[in-house]
Amino acid sequence: MTISKILILSSKYEQLIAKDYRWDTDADVLAIIKRKIAKEGATKPPPLFEEQGLIFHTLSREGVIFVAVARKNESETAPGDDAPAGLVFSTFEVLARVAQICKDFCGSLGDEAIELNVSLILELLDEIINYGYPQNTSTHRIQPYVQSNPVLPRVERDIFDLAAPALFGVDSRTVPNTAAEKPLIKATASQSCRNDVFVNVIETLSAVLKPDGSVVRCAVNGKLSMKCFLTGTPEIKLGLNSDLVADAGHDRGHVDSYNPQLRLTKCVFHKSLNMQSFPANRTVKFAPTDGEIDLVQYQVKGDVTSRLPFKLYTTVTDSPQHKCVNLSATIYCEIPNSGHSVNLQVTVPVPRVTTSVHCGPVTPGENAEFRQSSNEISWVVNKIDSKSEVTRKFKIYMDACDVTRAKDALKVLNLSFEIPDHVISPLRIKFLHIFTRDNSFVPHRWIRYVTYSDSYTQRLV
C-alpha cells in the first residue's frame, strides 16, 4: 500500500505534523477524523476505517496519535515489480516504526516533545518514506543521515531526585521513570555522556469481571525491552530466571516456560540474540543496537486470576422519589510484598439523561468529578497501598421518569492503573553483564518492573 499522507495528532486531536507524500488528496483529513470520533462516541479514532474513498490507519502511542492515509484504489492495487522492498510491511507496522524512530531521536513522544522537534521529525519522515513507499525503518541506518539536533522538553524533577545522586558522595540506586527518555543524539554539547543501560519488564493486564467479582476472562501480555546509551558496541550478556526453558520442538525464536501456577506462552526472542548458551544456563548474548528494542515478547497463561491486583465491590440502587441512582464502589488492593499502585483511575459511563452527579466529600489524594462532555464519572486515586482499600459513593441524578430503567444503563466500571516494581509473570532478570574490550568506562544498569492496565472492566449488571 502506498501512503498518501502521515499526520501526527496531539492528545486533543490538534494537528502537530502533516507530511504529504503523493499530493493526491484534497480532503480535510483532520476534519474527517474528528467527525468519525464524534459519530462513534469514542475517545479516540478506530484503528482502521474508510471515509470518502480514503483508508485511515491510526496508532496511539503515549497520548500521541499517528495517522496514515491512503487512497482506496491504491490499497487495492498490487505492488509492481519496481516497488521498494519496504512495501511488504503493513501500514500498521510502518506506523509503529515511525513512532518508535521518533521516540528514539526525540527521547519521548509527548505533545511538547513533538512540538519542539518538528523539523527533526519531518527529516525523519523524509528518510523513512519516499513518495509513499517505506524505504528505511531502521534507527541505526537512518542516524548517519539526520542533521537536526533534538530539543528536550523541560522536565520538572522532584527535589529528592536532584539530591539523591550527591547523598553521602555516592550515586543513587534509583532514577526517575523519565530517565530513559533521552534522545540517541546529544541535544547539546554539554549533555552527559554517561553510559547507561535501561531494561524494562512491562506487562499489560486485561480482565473482565462479573458483578460478584468472579473473572470472566483475563489475559496478560508482556515484553522485556532494552534501551542502551553506550560508547561503542560492547557485548551484553543477559541472564533470566531458571524456570524459563526452551522447547526443542520450537523454532529458534520461540520459547515455552512452565511454573506450578503460571507459564509463559508464545514467548518470542529478538532475532539479534545469540541463543547458543540459553538451553544450558538461560543466558543470551547480543550487541546492542541504536534505539529501543524488544528482546522478549510473551503471554502469560495459567492461574492468573488469583494474582489480580484489585478486588472491586460495587452496589447499585435506585431512588425513584429523588430521581437518582446510588452507586457505591470499593477498591481493595491485593498487590503482594508491600507494593502499591499509582495513578489509579475509575471511569463509569452514565446514562445520557444524567443531569448531575454528587461525588461525595473531598478526600486528600483523590479527585472525583462528573464529565458532562464525555458523559462519565471520573474518580482518580493518586496512590493506594497493598492490603488497603478506598471507597466512594456517588449519587447520579437523572432527568427521567423511569429511574429504574435508567439504572440498567449503568453497565460497566473501568479501571486503569500503574503498578511499579511488580509483574504477574515469573519472568525475572538475574544478571546483566556488559563486556568492553579495554574497560574504558563503567556502565550503569537500570532495571524496572511495571504493570499497566490495558482493559480492566467490572460489570455492574
C-alpha positions in Angstrom: 0.0 0.0 0.0 1.3 3.5 -0.9 0.9 6.0 1.9 -0.5 9.4 0.7 -0.1 11.3 3.9 1.2 10.9 7.5 -0.3 13.0 10.3 0.7 13.3 14.0 -2.0 14.5 16.3 -1.9 15.7 19.9 -3.9 14.1 22.7 -6.6 16.8 22.0 -6.6 15.9 18.3 -4.8 19.0 17.2 -2.5 18.6 14.1 1.1 18.7 15.2 2.8 17.5 12.0 1.5 16.7 8.5 3.6 15.2 5.7 2.2 14.8 2.2 4.0 12.2 0.1 1.8 11.9 -3.1 -0.3 15.1 -3.1 -3.3 13.1 -4.4 -5.9 14.1 -1.9 -7.5 17.4 -1.1 -9.8 16.2 1.6 -9.7 17.8 5.1 -8.2 14.7 6.8 -8.3 16.2 10.3 -12.0 17.1 10.0 -12.8 13.6 8.8 -11.1 12.1 11.9 -12.9 14.4 14.3 -16.3 13.6 12.7 -15.5 9.9 12.9 -14.7 10.2 16.7 -17.9 12.1 17.3 -20.0 9.7 15.3 -18.6 6.7 17.1 -18.9 8.4 20.5 -15.4 7.2 21.4 -12.4 8.9 22.9 -10.1 8.1 20.0 -10.5 7.1 16.4 -10.8 3.4 15.4 -7.6 1.7 14.2 -8.9 1.3 10.7 -11.8 3.0 8.8 -12.7 4.2 5.4 -14.2 7.6 4.6 -14.6 9.5 1.2 -12.5 7.0 -0.7 -9.7 7.2 1.8 -8.4 4.5 4.2 -7.3 5.7 7.6 -4.8 3.7 9.8 -4.4 5.1 13.3 -2.0 4.2 16.1 -1.8 5.7 19.6 1.5 6.0 21.4 1.9 7.8 24.8 -1.2 10.0 24.0 0.1 11.0 20.6 -1.9 9.6 17.6 -0.1 8.6 14.3 -2.3 8.5 11.2 -1.5 7.1 7.8 -3.9 8.0 4.9 -4.0 6.0 1.7 -6.4 6.2 -1.3 -8.6 3.1 -1.7 -7.7 2.4 -5.3 -4.0 2.4 -4.3 -4.6 0.0 -1.5 -6.4 -2.4 -3.8 -3.6 -2.4 -6.4 -0.9 -5.0 -6.1 2.6 -3.5 -6.0 4.5 -3.7 -9.2 7.9 -5.3 -9.7 9.6 -1.9 -9.3 8.1 -1.3 -5.8 10.6 -0.9 -3.0 11.2 -3.9 -0.7 9.7 -2.0 2.2 6.3 -2.3 0.6 6.0 -5.8 2.2 5.4 -4.1 5.5 1.9 -3.5 6.5 0.8 0.1 7.1 0.4 -0.6 10.8 4.0 -1.9 11.0 5.2 1.3 9.3 3.3 3.5 11.7 4.8 1.5 14.7 8.3 2.0 13.3 7.6 5.7 12.7 6.5 6.1 16.3 9.5 4.2 17.6 12.0 6.1 15.5 10.6 9.4 16.6 10.9 8.3 20.2 14.5 7.2 19.7 15.5 10.5 18.2 13.3 12.8 20.4 13.6 10.9 23.6 9.8 10.8 24.3 6.5 11.2 22.4 4.6 13.7 24.4 2.8 16.7 22.8 5.6 19.0 23.9 8.4 16.8 22.6 6.7 16.6 19.2 6.1 20.4 19.0 9.8 21.1 19.9 11.1 18.8 17.3 9.0 19.4 14.2 12.0 19.9 11.9 13.7 16.8 13.2 10.6 14.6 12.8 10.0 15.9 9.2 13.5 15.0 8.4 12.9 11.5 9.8 9.7 11.1 7.8 11.6 12.0 4.6 14.1 9.2 5.4 11.6 6.6 6.4 9.1 7.0 3.4 9.8 8.1 -0.1 6.8 9.0 -2.4 4.5 6.9 -0.2 6.8 3.8 -0.1 8.6 2.7 3.1 12.3 2.6 2.4 14.2 2.7 5.7 12.7 1.7 9.0 16.0 1.1 11.0 17.1 3.6 13.6 20.7 2.5 13.0 20.6 3.2 9.3 18.8 6.5 9.5 21.1 8.0 12.1 24.0 8.9 9.8 21.7 11.0 7.6 20.0 13.0 10.3 21.3 16.5 10.6 18.9 18.1 13.0 19.5 18.0 16.8 16.7 17.2 19.2 15.3 19.7 21.6 14.5 18.3 25.0 11.3 19.2 26.8 11.6 20.8 30.2 11.2 18.1 32.9 10.2 19.0 36.4 12.2 16.7 38.7 11.5 16.1 42.3 13.8 17.7 44.8 14.7 14.2 46.1 15.7 13.1 42.6 18.1 16.0 42.4 19.6 15.5 45.8 19.9 11.7 45.7 23.0 11.3 43.5 25.0 13.5 45.8 23.8 12.0 49.0 26.9 10.8 51.1 29.0 11.2 47.9 27.6 8.1 46.2 25.4 7.6 43.2 21.7 7.0 43.6 20.5 3.4 43.2 17.3 4.6 41.6 16.4 7.1 38.9 13.1 8.7 37.8 10.9 6.9 35.3 11.7 9.5 32.7 15.5 8.8 32.9 15.4 6.7 29.7 13.5 9.3 27.8 16.6 10.9 26.2 17.5 11.0 22.5 20.2 9.0 20.8 21.8 12.2 19.6 23.1 14.6 22.2 20.9 17.6 22.4 23.7 19.9 23.4 27.5 19.6 23.6 27.3 19.7 27.4 24.9 16.8 27.7 26.2 14.0 29.9 27.9 11.1 28.1 27.3 8.7 30.9 26.9 5.1 29.7 23.5 3.8 30.7 21.5 0.6 30.0 17.8 0.7 30.7 15.9 -2.6 30.9 12.1 -2.7 31.3 9.9 -5.7 32.0 6.5 -4.3 31.2 3.2 -6.2 31.4 -0.3 -5.2 30.4 -3.3 -6.7 32.2 -6.7 -7.2 30.6 -9.6 -8.5 32.7 -13.4 -8.7 32.6 -15.2 -9.3 36.0 -18.8 -10.1 36.8 -20.7 -8.0 39.4 -19.8 -10.6 42.1 -16.1 -10.2 41.3 -15.6 -13.6 39.6 -13.4 -13.5 36.5 -15.0 -13.9 33.0 -11.7 -13.7 31.2 -8.2 -12.5 31.8 -5.0 -12.0 29.8 -1.5 -10.8 30.4 0.9 -9.6 27.7 4.5 -8.7 28.4 7.7 -7.6 26.9 11.3 -7.2 28.0 12.8 -4.2 26.3 16.2 -2.5 26.4 17.5 0.9 25.5 21.2 1.5 25.5 23.4 4.6 25.7 26.8 3.0 25.4 30.1 4.0 23.9 31.0 1.7 21.1 29.3 -1.8 20.7 30.2 -3.9 23.7 28.8 -7.4 24.2 25.9 -7.7 26.6 25.1 -11.0 28.4 21.6 -11.2 29.9 20.5 -13.9 32.3 16.9 -14.8 33.0 15.4 -16.9 35.8 15.8 -20.6 35.8 12.2 -21.6 35.2 12.4 -20.2 31.6 13.3 -23.2 29.4 13.5 -23.7 25.6 11.3 -26.3 23.9 13.4 -28.2 21.4 10.4 -28.6 19.1 10.0 -24.9 18.5 11.8 -22.6 16.2 14.8 -20.7 17.3 12.9 -17.6 18.4 10.1 -19.4 20.3 10.4 -20.5 24.0 7.9 -22.0 26.4 8.2 -21.7 30.2 6.5 -23.6 32.9 5.6 -22.8 36.5 3.5 -24.7 39.1 0.9 -22.0 38.7 1.9 -19.7 35.8 3.6 -20.3 32.5 4.7 -18.2 29.5 3.4 -19.0 26.1 4.1 -17.5 22.6 7.4 -16.2 24.0 9.5 -14.8 21.1 13.1 -13.6 21.4 14.5 -10.9 19.2 16.3 -12.2 16.1 19.6 -10.5 17.0 20.0 -12.6 20.2 22.6 -15.3 20.3 20.7 -18.2 21.9 23.5 -20.7 21.8 24.0 -20.9 25.6 20.4 -20.5 26.5 19.4 -24.2 26.8 22.3 -24.8 29.3 22.3 -21.7 31.5 19.3 -19.5 30.4 21.5 -16.7 29.1 21.6 -14.8 25.8 24.2 -12.6 24.3 23.9 -9.7 21.8 25.5 -6.5 20.7 23.3 -3.5 21.5 21.7 -1.6 18.6 20.6 2.1 18.4 17.2 2.8 19.8 14.9 0.7 21.9 14.3 -2.9 21.1 12.0 -5.6 22.5 14.2 -8.5 23.5 11.4 -10.8 24.6 7.7 -10.8 24.0 5.3 -13.2 25.7 1.9 -14.1 27.0 1.1 -15.4 30.5 -1.1 -18.4 30.9 -2.2 -20.4 34.0 -3.7 -19.3 37.3 -3.6 -15.6 36.5 -7.0 -14.9 38.2 -5.6 -15.5 41.7 -3.0 -12.8 41.1 -5.2 -9.9 40.0 -4.1 -6.8 41.8 -7.5 -5.5 42.8 -10.9 -6.6 44.0 -13.9 -4.4 43.3 -17.1 -4.4 45.3 -20.0 -2.4 43.8 -23.6 -1.9 44.6 -26.2 0.0 42.5 -29.6 1.0 44.0 -32.3 3.4 42.7 -34.2 6.1 44.4 -37.2 7.0 42.3 -38.6 9.6 44.6 -35.3 11.6 44.3 -34.8 10.7 40.6 -31.3 9.4 41.3 -29.3 6.2 41.3 -26.8 5.4 44.1 -23.5 3.8 43.2 -21.1 2.6 45.8 -17.6 1.4 44.7 -14.9 -0.1 46.9 -11.4 -1.0 45.6 -9.3 -3.4 47.6 -5.6 -3.6 46.7 -4.1 -7.1 46.7 -0.7 -6.3 45.4 1.8 -8.5 47.4 5.1 -7.7 49.1 4.0 -4.3 50.4 3.7 -2.9 47.0 1.4 -0.1 45.8 -0.4 1.3 42.8 -0.3 4.8 41.4 -2.4 6.8 39.0 -5.5 4.7 39.7 -8.5 6.0 37.7 -12.0 4.7 37.7 -14.4 5.7 34.9 -18.1 4.9 34.8 -20.2 5.7 31.7 -23.5 7.1 32.8 -26.9 7.4 31.0 -27.4 10.3 28.7 -30.3 11.5 30.9 -27.9 12.3 33.7 -28.1 15.9 34.8 -25.6 16.0 37.7 -23.6 13.7 40.0 -22.8 14.2 43.6 -19.3 12.6 44.1 -19.1 12.7 47.9 -16.7 14.6 50.2 -13.3 15.9 49.1 -10.6 13.4 50.2 -6.8 14.1 50.2 -5.1 12.2 47.4 -8.4 11.7 45.5 -10.4 13.6 42.9 -13.9 12.7 41.7 -15.9 14.6 39.1 -18.7 14.3 36.5 -17.5 14.9 33.0 -20.6 16.0 31.2 -18.8 16.3 27.8 -17.9 12.6 27.8 -20.9 11.6 29.9 -18.9 9.7 32.5 -17.8 9.7 36.1 -14.1 10.0 36.8 -12.5 9.0 40.1 -8.7 9.4 40.5 -6.7 7.9 43.4 -3.1 9.1 43.4 -1.8 6.1 45.4 -3.2 3.0 47.1 -1.0 0.7 49.2 -1.1 -3.0 49.4 -3.8 -4.5 51.6 -5.7 -1.2 51.8 -9.0 0.0 50.3 -10.7 3.1 49.1 -14.5 3.7 48.9 -16.6 6.3 47.3 -20.4 6.8 47.0 -22.0 8.6 44.0 -25.5 10.0 43.7 -26.4 10.1 40.0 -29.3 12.5 39.3 -31.3 11.9 36.1 -33.9 13.7 34.1 -36.0 10.6 33.6 -39.4 9.3 34.7 -38.3 5.7 34.9 -35.2 5.8 37.1 -35.2 2.0 37.5 -34.9 1.6 33.7 -32.2 4.3 33.6 -30.3 2.4 36.3 -29.9 -0.6 34.0 -27.9 1.7 31.6 -25.1 1.7 34.2 -23.3 -1.3 32.8 -19.6 -1.2 33.5 -16.9 0.3 35.7 -13.5 0.7 34.0 -10.2 0.7 36.0 -6.8 2.0 34.8 -3.7 1.8 36.9 0.1 1.6 37.1 1.9 -0.8 39.5 5.7 -0.1 39.8 8.1 -2.9 40.9 5.6 -5.6 40.2 4.8 -8.1 37.4 2.4 -11.0 37.3 4.6 -13.4 35.4 7.5 -15.4 36.8 10.0 -13.7 34.4 12.9 -12.1 36.3 16.3 -10.8 35.3 19.1 -12.5 37.2 22.1 -10.5 35.9 23.2 -8.1 33.2 26.8 -8.1 32.2 28.4 -5.7 29.8 31.8 -6.6 28.4 34.1 -3.9 27.0 37.4 -4.5 25.2 39.5 -2.1 27.2 37.3 -1.4 30.2 37.2 2.2 29.2 34.0 3.0 31.1 31.8 1.7 33.9 28.3 1.2 32.7 25.2 2.0 34.8 22.4 -0.7 34.7 18.8 0.3 35.5 16.1 -2.4 35.7 12.5 -1.7 36.1 9.4 -3.9 36.5 6.0 -2.3 35.9 2.4 -3.5 35.2 -0.1 -1.4 33.4 -3.8 -1.9 32.8 -4.9 -2.5 29.2 -8.6 -3.1 29.8 -9.8 -3.8 33.3 -13.6 -3.8 33.5 -16.1 -4.8 36.1 -19.7 -5.4 35.0 -22.3 -3.7 37.2 -25.3 -5.6 35.9 
